[in-house]
Every structure is written in C-alpha cells, then in structure tokens.
C-alpha cells in the first residue's frame, strides 16, 4: 500500500490532510492578513485625513477671526484711554460720549459696504480691505494732534471694523463642517473677548506714562493684529459657497476636499450648495429688492437675525465694558490704577466664560445657551442696579459691583455674545447671506452706538443704578424673543436651516422644531420640484 492516492482529494500528507487543502488554508490566511492590513491602512488614512482637515479648518477660523480682535481691542482700550484723552486734549463729557460711541455707528457703514463688497470680490479679500482701512485709522489716531484728527482716525477705524467683523462669521460658517460649525462660528466672539482683555491689560500696562503719550501707545498697539491678517491671506482659501456663486465649481470642490472629513460627502455637499445657490434667471429679483420686500420665510429670518443682533447690544454690554470704570467709580473706587485693575478682572471673566460656549454650543445647542445667558444677564443687571441704589459706596459695594459686572459679562459670553453671530451667519439663504447678515450687523452697531453715546447722559438723568434697571428689563424681553423667534439650528447644514424657516410649523413655538430627517426630506422635495 502506497502513500499516494489518486482522485479529487489530491496529495495526502502524513497527517491524513490533503496537501492541497493545507495550501488553500495558507492562501486564505495570507489573504485575511492582507485584508486586515488594508483595513488598518484605510483606517489610518481616514484618521490622518480627519486630523488634517480639522487642523486646516481650525486654522482658517482663527485667521478669519483676527479682524474681531480689532473691535474687541478698541472697546477695551478706549475704556481706559479716554480717561487720559480727556486730560490731554481737554474734551468735554459730550465729546467723550461721541468719541466712544461714534465707532459703533460708523462701523455700520462699513458693514453695509462689506456685505456688497464680499459678494463682488470674495469673503477673503474683503477681510484684507478691512485690515488696511483699520490700520490707516489706528495710525491716524495714534498721531492725532487734536480732537478733530482723532475723530477722523476713529471714523476710518470704524469703517474697517465694520467691513471685517460682518464677514468673519459668514466666512467661517461657509467653510465649516456641520458638526463643528457652531463652535467655529463662535470664534469671532472669542477673539473680540481676547481683544477686550488685551485692551484692558494695555490700559493698565501703559497708564504710568504721561497723559500725552500713554493713550497714543495704547491705540498704536491695536495695529498689530491687522498685520497678522496679511499673513493669514496666504493660508486661508476662499469660501466654497462664494466660489459656487461665481460658477467656479472645481475650485469650490478643491476647498471642500480640504474642509470635509469624509471624501464621499464632498460631491453631495457641493451639489447641495449648487442647489441652494440656484441658477440666475431673468425672474430673479435684485438682492436689495428681496431684502426690502421679503417673502414670509425671509421676513422671519430677518426678524430673527436682526432682532438677536439688536438685543445683544441694547442689553447694555458695551456700556458695561466701555464704562466699567464709571460703574466702579460710582461704587467707590477713586484711584485710576485701581479702576483699570478692576476692569482687567472684567476682561478675564468675559474671556474665560466664552470657552464654555465653545464646548457646549454644538453639544447642548443654541437655544439652551441663549436661555442661560439672557436669564443670567437679567439677574446680574438687576443686581448691579440694586447694589448701587441700596448700599451707596464702600468696600462691600465695590466687591458686589465687581462680582455682578463680572457675572453679567460672563453670562453674556456663555450665550448671547457668541451665539448671536452663529445664528446670524447660519439662517440666511446663500444668495442673500452676506448682505442680509450686514443688515443684522447694522442693527447691532447702531444699538451699540446709541447705548455708548447716551450712557453717561442717561446715567446723569436717572443715575447709574436706574440705567441698569432699564438694561435688566430689556434683557428680560430678550428671553421672550429667544423663546418665540429663535429656532434650534444645531447639527443642520446651512441649506437645511433655510428649509426650517420655509416651513410654517418650525417657527410657531419653541416646542415645534423640525428634526434632521424631516428637514432632509424637505430639501429633497425642493430639489425634485426644482428639477
């Protein structure tokens, strides 16, 4: 008997197992190992792409937000610089109010021009124009020999800030993935807070110089952020949605490849953007006509966007920041150095609590943070008024005043501050987004200017305490506004949010919100009807 057996089983080994089967198992194991390696390599590639995409989008958001440092720095630094400007240039209280508030009013002109300019030359280059205009204004203020020249510089700086601040959140919203859009779009507010803190620190650091020199140094330091913006232009891409509007589809696709983690979603997202942009036709109304005579859905968007921008300012945040030395003076602090040191505490509180919004805006959502913010602000504003009216002056009153002012800016930073910009940059249709957002920013700057230019006069008429009681009442109205007119936009694409406003049910109460599946179905239905 031999060891060889003929037939289908092939060669037999000593163990009785066909030799062909052994080779087959070896091949299977080899193939499994290769498949496992392929899966590992694919997973590694996905992780590397995800990490690279997140870093790239984060860098774009940071660079685009640099213009907001300019606004924040101006707000913070002017609160202290104006003390020494009054001493050096011998200006009256009325001129002081005008100097402080005029930047907010003039910036609305820049915001109106910024929306139109960004539609013409792009979001990226509009930010460049903003930096150049602001630099010229800051330099003029630094070298100003008189109040008149100082005002000219102030006007230029205001226009530059208006151009830059309105475009940053729009740009960031248009390049950000849905899942992190809320966090990234809150970056402009973060950088405003950083700017305010830097302004306060600058006031304290340079207050020891003579009154003729110190305020000039304080204002000159504000030029530095705009220099970095020049370098940023070589890093950040143009907005893919603006590129689609210019029919530069392939360029838009290349940007989306850098900003979307999943390559398979790129073409899907590109098609969605093209659908939202629409194809221009003779029947399309000019943008300005659509804004003046809006459709019902656009009217709701404008009420929400412009309303939340106005409430952000008429609750008195700029008065609290600009005139915090006046508030602490009313509580009993007399020394200028101590006044400026107390304002640093305000800046630190405002900056730290913005981090809470960054962490929670895409997890908890927009509306819950707005509720926390507006309710907390109402309590703190009322408490400031009560403290100053009931207790008079003294160490205890100073401590309470600092506590409640810090509490007010902290609650503002948790919600109303950053989420105002998030919501405004999300809700408008692509074709109208820049210019509609500009209208909201106009309301924001106008309210800011009115508050800043009237605070001292109103406080003299009804006392500082009475003024804060008024702010508390307005903040209470903001709570109701959020409840009835601000929808939740967390996790939805910009194109889906547009459909939320087009659905009547979505805006009839805070308890009725469209889910992602329902919104997606509406988007699909719109696409089918359009085709």
C-alpha positions in Angstrom: 0.0 0.0 0.0 1.5 3.3 -1.0 1.1 6.8 0.5 -0.3 8.2 -2.7 -4.0 8.3 -3.5 -5.3 9.3 -6.9 -8.6 11.2 -7.2 -10.1 14.6 -6.4 -8.6 14.8 -2.9 -5.1 15.2 -4.4 -2.0 14.5 -2.4 -2.3 13.3 1.2 0.2 14.3 3.9 1.3 12.1 6.7 -1.4 13.5 8.9 -4.0 12.5 6.5 -4.9 16.0 5.5 -4.8 16.7 1.8 -1.8 18.8 0.9 -3.9 21.0 -1.4 -6.1 21.9 1.5 -3.1 23.0 3.5 -2.0 25.3 0.7 -5.6 26.5 0.4 -5.6 27.4 4.2 -2.3 29.1 3.9 -3.6 31.2 1.0 -6.7 32.1 3.0 -4.7 33.1 6.0 -2.4 35.2 3.7 -5.4 36.9 2.1 -7.0 37.6 5.5 -3.8 39.1 6.7 -3.6 41.3 3.6 -7.2 42.3 4.0 -6.5 43.2 7.7 -3.6 45.3 6.6 -5.7 47.1 4.0 -8.3 47.9 6.6 -5.7 49.2 9.0 -4.1 51.3 6.3 -7.5 52.6 5.3 -8.4 53.4 8.9 -5.0 55.2 9.3 -5.7 57.2 6.2 -9.1 58.2 7.4 -7.7 59.3 10.8 -4.9 61.2 9.2 -7.4 62.9 6.8 -9.7 63.7 9.7 -6.9 65.2 11.8 -5.5 67.2 8.8 -9.0 68.5 7.9 -9.8 69.6 11.5 -6.4 71.4 11.8 -6.9 73.2 8.5 -10.5 74.3 9.3 -9.4 75.4 12.7 -6.5 77.5 11.2 -8.9 79.1 8.8 -11.4 80.0 11.6 -8.6 81.5 13.7 -7.1 83.6 10.9 -10.5 84.8 9.8 -11.3 85.9 13.3 -8.3 88.2 13.7 -10.3 91.2 12.5 -12.5 90.7 15.5 -9.5 91.3 17.8 -9.5 94.8 16.4 -13.1 95.5 17.6 -12.5 93.9 21.0 -9.2 95.8 21.5 -10.8 99.1 20.6 -13.7 98.5 23.0 -11.4 97.5 25.8 -8.6 100.1 25.3 -10.9 103.0 24.8 -12.5 102.5 28.3 -9.1 103.4 29.8 -7.6 105.6 27.1 -10.5 108.0 27.2 -9.5 108.9 30.8 -6.2 110.2 29.6 -7.5 111.7 26.3 -9.8 113.9 28.4 -6.8 115.1 30.4 -4.6 115.6 27.4 -7.0 117.1 24.8 -9.3 118.8 27.4 -12.5 117.4 25.9 -16.0 117.7 27.4 -18.2 114.8 28.6 -20.4 115.1 25.5 -17.3 114.8 23.3 -16.2 111.8 25.3 -19.5 110.1 24.6 -19.2 111.0 21.0 -15.7 109.7 20.7 -16.6 106.4 22.4 -19.8 105.7 20.5 -19.1 107.0 17.0 -17.0 103.9 16.1 -20.1 101.7 16.5 -22.2 104.0 14.4 -19.7 104.4 11.6 -18.9 100.7 11.6 -22.5 100.1 10.4 -21.5 101.9 7.1 -18.6 99.5 6.8 -20.8 96.5 7.4 -23.3 97.7 4.7 -20.4 98.1 2.3 -18.8 94.8 3.5 -21.7 92.7 2.5 -21.8 94.0 -1.0 -18.1 94.0 -1.4 -17.8 90.4 -0.2 -20.3 89.3 -2.9 -18.1 91.1 -5.5 -14.5 90.3 -4.6 -15.0 87.4 -2.2 -15.0 86.9 1.6 -11.3 86.5 1.8 -10.3 89.8 0.1 -13.0 91.8 1.9 -11.2 90.9 5.2 -7.9 92.2 3.6 -9.6 95.5 2.7 -10.9 95.7 6.3 -7.4 95.3 7.8 -5.9 98.0 5.5 -8.6 100.6 6.3 -8.4 99.9 10.1 -4.6 100.2 10.0 -4.9 103.7 8.5 -7.4 104.7 11.1 -5.4 103.4 14.0 -2.2 105.2 12.8 -4.2 108.4 12.4 -5.5 108.2 15.9 -2.0 107.4 17.3 -0.5 110.6 15.8 -3.6 112.8 16.2 -2.6 116.3 17.5 -6.2 117.3 18.1 -9.7 116.0 18.8 -10.7 116.6 15.2 -7.9 114.5 13.8 -8.6 111.9 16.4 -12.2 111.7 15.2 -11.0 111.2 11.6 -8.9 108.2 12.6 -11.9 106.9 14.6 -14.1 107.1 11.6 -11.6 105.2 9.4 -11.2 102.6 12.1 -14.9 102.2 12.4 -15.3 101.5 8.7 -12.5 99.0 8.8 -14.1 97.2 11.7 -17.5 97.2 10.0 -16.0 95.6 6.9 -14.2 92.8 8.8 -16.5 91.9 11.6 -19.5 91.2 9.5 -17.7 88.9 7.1 -15.7 86.7 9.5 -18.7 84.7 10.9 -20.1 84.3 7.4 -16.8 83.0 6.0 -16.3 80.6 8.9 -19.9 79.3 8.6 -19.4 78.7 4.9 -16.2 76.6 5.3 -17.1 74.7 8.5 -18.4 71.1 8.7 -22.0 70.9 10.1 -20.9 69.1 13.2 -18.5 71.8 14.4 -20.0 74.9 12.7 -21.4 76.3 15.9 -18.1 76.1 17.8 -16.0 77.5 14.9 -18.5 80.3 14.2 -18.3 81.4 17.8 -14.5 82.1 17.3 -15.1 85.8 16.2 -16.8 86.5 19.6 -13.9 84.7 21.3 -11.4 87.0 19.6 -13.5 90.0 20.5 -13.1 88.9 24.1 -9.4 88.4 23.7 -9.2 91.8 22.2 -11.1 93.4 25.1 -8.8 91.7 27.6 -5.7 92.9 25.7 -7.2 96.4 25.7 -7.7 96.3 29.5 -4.2 95.0 30.0 -2.8 97.6 27.7 -4.5 100.3 29.7 -3.1 99.1 32.9 0.4 98.5 31.5 0.8 101.9 29.9 -1.1 104.1 32.4 2.2 105.0 34.1 3.4 107.1 31.2 2.5 110.8 30.8 -1.1 111.6 29.7 0.2 112.9 26.4 2.0 109.6 25.5 0.1 106.7 27.2 -3.2 106.8 25.3 -1.3 107.0 22.0 0.7 103.9 22.8 -2.5 102.1 23.8 -4.1 102.9 20.5 -0.9 102.1 18.4 -0.8 98.5 19.8 -4.1 97.9 18.0 -2.3 98.0 14.7 -0.5 94.7 15.4 -3.4 92.2 14.8 -4.1 93.7 11.3 -0.5 92.9 10.4 -1.1 89.2 11.1 -4.2 89.3 8.9 -1.9 90.0 5.9 0.0 86.7 6.6 -3.3 84.9 7.0 -4.4 85.7 3.4 -1.7 83.3 2.2 -3.1 80.5 4.3 -6.9 80.6 4.1 -8.9 79.7 1.0 -11.9 81.5 -0.5 -15.3 80.4 0.7 -16.6 77.4 -1.4 -20.1 78.8 -1.4 -18.9 82.1 -2.8 -16.9 80.2 -5.5 -20.1 78.3 -6.4 -21.9 81.6 -6.8 -19.1 82.7 -9.2 -19.6 79.4 -11.1 -16.0 78.3 -10.1 -17.2 74.8 -9.3 -13.9 73.0 -9.4 -12.2 75.5 -7.1 -15.1 75.1 -4.7 -14.7 71.3 -4.8 -11.0 71.6 -4.0 -11.8 73.7 -1.0 -14.4 71.3 0.2 -11.9 68.4 -0.1 -9.7 70.3 2.4 -12.6 71.1 4.8 -14.8 68.0 4.8 -13.5 64.9 6.6 -15.3 62.3 4.5 -14.4 62.5 0.8 -17.6 60.8 -0.2 -19.6 63.7 1.2 -17.8 66.3 -0.9 -19.8 65.9 -4.1 -23.0 65.6 -2.1 -22.3 68.8 -0.3 -21.2 70.5 -3.5 -24.5 69.6 -5.2 -26.4 70.9 -2.2 -24.6 74.2 -2.3 -25.2 74.5 -6.1 -28.9 73.8 -5.4 -29.0 76.4 -2.7 -27.2 79.0 -4.9 -29.7 78.4 -7.7 -29.3 79.3 -11.3 -29.8 83.0 -12.0 -32.7 83.9 -14.2 -34.4 87.0 -15.5 -37.2 86.5 -12.9 -34.8 86.7 -10.0 -35.2 90.0 -8.1 -32.1 92.0 -7.1 -30.9 91.3 -3.6 -31.8 94.7 -2.3 -35.3 94.3 -3.5 -35.7 90.9 -1.9 -34.5 92.4 1.4 -36.8 95.4 1.2 -39.8 93.3 0.1 -39.1 89.9 1.7 -41.0 86.7 1.3 -42.7 85.4 4.5 -39.8 83.0 5.2 -37.1 85.7 4.6 -39.1 88.1 6.8 -38.9 85.5 9.6 -35.1 85.2 9.0 -34.7 89.0 9.1 -36.7 89.3 12.3 -34.6 86.6 14.0 -31.2 87.7 12.6 -31.7 91.5 13.1 -33.6 91.0 16.4 -30.9 88.9 18.1 -28.2 91.3 16.9 -30.0 94.3 18.4 -30.8 92.5 21.7 -27.1 91.7 22.0 -26.3 95.4 22.3 -29.4 97.1 23.9 -29.0 94.9 27.0 -26.0 97.2 27.7 -22.9 95.0 27.2 -20.9 97.8 25.5 -21.9 100.2 28.2 -20.7 97.7 30.8 -17.4 97.3 29.0 -16.7 100.8 27.8 -17.8 102.5 31.1 -16.9 99.9 33.7 -14.5 102.4 35.2 -17.6 104.7 35.7 -19.5 101.9 37.3 -16.7 101.1 39.7 -16.2 104.8 40.4 -19.9 105.0 41.4 -19.3 102.1 43.7 -16.5 103.9 45.5 -13.2 103.3 43.6 -11.3 106.6 43.2 -7.8 105.8 42.1 -7.3 105.4 38.3 -4.8 102.5 38.6 -7.3 100.6 40.8 -10.1 101.4 38.3 -8.1 99.9 35.4 -7.1 96.9 37.5 -10.7 96.2 38.2 -11.5 96.3 34.5 -8.9 93.6 33.9 -11.0 91.3 36.1 -14.0 92.0 33.8 -11.9 91.2 30.7 -10.7 87.9 32.3 -14.2 86.9 33.2 -15.5 87.7 29.7 -12.7 85.7 28.0 -12.8 82.7 30.3 -16.5 82.1 30.0 -16.5 82.2 26.2 -14.8 78.8 26.4 -18.0 77.4 27.9 -19.8 78.4 24.8 -17.1 76.8 22.6 -17.5 73.5 24.4 -21.3 73.4 24.6 -22.7 75.2 21.5 -22.6 72.1 19.3 -23.5 69.7 22.1 -26.1 71.4 24.1 -27.4 73.6 21.2 -28.0 77.3 20.6 -31.3 77.9 22.4 -30.4 76.4 25.8 -27.3 78.5 26.0 -29.3 81.6 25.0 -31.7 80.9 27.8 -28.9 80.5 30.4 -27.3 83.7 29.1 -30.3 86.0 28.9 -31.8 84.9 32.3 -28.4 85.2 34.0 -27.8 88.6 32.5 -31.2 89.8 33.6 -30.4 88.8 37.2 -26.9 90.4 37.2 -28.1 93.6 35.6 -30.8 94.0 38.1 -28.4 93.2 40.9 -26.0 95.9 39.7 -28.8 98.4 39.9 -29.9 97.2 43.3 -26.3 97.3 44.7 -25.7 100.9 43.6 -29.1 102.2 44.6 -29.4 100.5 48.0 -25.9 100.3 49.6 -24.3 103.6 48.3 -20.5 103.3 48.4 -17.9 101.3 50.3 -15.7 98.2 50.2 -18.7 95.9 50.3 -20.4 97.7 47.5 -17.2 97.7 45.4 -16.9 93.9 45.9 -20.6 93.4 44.9 -20.3 95.7 41.9 -17.2 93.9 40.6 -18.9 90.5 41.2 -22.1 91.4 39.3 -20.4 93.2 36.5 -18.1 90.1 36.0 -21.2 87.9 36.3 -23.0 89.9 33.6 -20.2 89.7 31.1 -19.7 86.0 31.9 -23.3 85.2 31.2 -23.1 87.3 28.0 -20.1 85.3 26.9 -21.8 82.0 27.5 -24.7 82.7 25.1 -25.8 86.0 23.7 -22.3 87.1 22.8 -21.1 84.3 20.5 -24.4 82.6 19.5 -25.7 85.9 18.1 -23.0 85.6 15.4 -23.5 81.9 15.0 -27.3 82.2 14.4 -27.0 85.2 12.1 -24.4 83.5 9.9 -26.4 80.3 9.6 -30.0 81.3 8.9 -29.9 83.3 5.6 -30.0 81.8 2.1 -26.7 81.6 0.3 -27.6 84.2 -2.3 -28.6 86.8 0.3 -26.3 85.7 3.2 -23.6 88.4 3.1 -25.9 91.4 2.6 -28.7 90.1 4.9 -26.1 89.5 7.7 -24.9 93.0 7.1 -28.3 94.3 7.9 -28.2 92.5 11.2 -24.8 93.9 11.9 -26.1 97.4 11.1 -28.7 97.0 13.8 -26.0 95.7 16.2 -23.7 98.6 15.7 -26.5 101.2 15.7 -27.7 99.9 19.1 -24.2 99.7 20.4 -23.5 103.3 19.3 -26.8 104.6 20.8 -26.0 102.9 24.1 -22.4 104.0 24.2 -23.2 107.6 23.2 -26.0 108.1 25.7 -24.9 106.1 28.7 -23.3 109.0 30.6 -26.2 111.4 29.9 -28.9 108.8 30.8 -26.9 107.8 34.0 -26.7 111.5 35.0 -30.5 111.8 34.4 -31.7 108.6 36.2 -28.5 107.5 38.0 -26.2 104.6 37.1 -28.4 102.3 39.1 -31.5 103.4 37.2 -29.8 102.8 33.9 -29.0 99.2 34.8 -32.6 98.6 35.9 -33.6 99.6 32.3 -31.0 97.2 30.9 -32.4 94.4 33.1 -35.9 95.0 31.8 -34.7 94.8 28.2 -32.7 91.6 29.0 -36.0 90.1 30.2 -37.6 90.9 26.9 -34.6 89.1 25.2 -35.6 85.8 27.0 -39.1 86.0 25.4 -37.6 86.8 22.0 -35.4 83.7 22.1 -38.4 81.5 23.2 -40.7 82.6 20.4 -38.4 83.6 17.4 -35.1 81.7 17.5 -35.1 78.1 16.2 -32.6 75.5 17.1 -30.0 75.0 14.3 -27.6 72.6 15.9 -26.4 69.8 13.6 -28.2 71.0 10.4 -26.5 72.1 7.2 -26.9 75.7 6.1 -29.2 74.6 3.3 -31.3 72.6 5.8 -31.7 75.6 8.1 -33.1 77.6 5.2 -35.8 74.9 4.8 -36.6 75.2 8.6 -37.6 78.9 8.0 -39.6 78.0 4.9 -41.7 75.6 6.9 -44.5 77.4 8.8 -44.6 74.9 11.7 -41.0 75.4 12.6 -41.5 79.0 13.8 -44.8 78.7 15.6 -43.3 77.9 19.0 -40.2 76.7 20.8 -41.7 73.2 21.2 -42.1 72.7 17.4 -38.8 72.1 15.7 -38.0 70.1 12.6 -35.8 67.1 13.0 -32.9 66.3 10.8 -34.8 63.6 8.9 -37.8 65.9 8.2 -35.5 68.7 7.1 -33.6 66.4 4.8 -36.9 65.3 3.3 -37.9 68.9 2.7 -34.5 69.6 1.0 -35.0 66.5 -1.2 -38.6 67.6 -2.1 -37.3 71.0 -3.0 -34.7 69.5 -5.3 -37.2 67.3 -7.0 -39.6 70.1 -7.6 -36.9 72.4 -8.9 -35.7 69.7 -11.3 
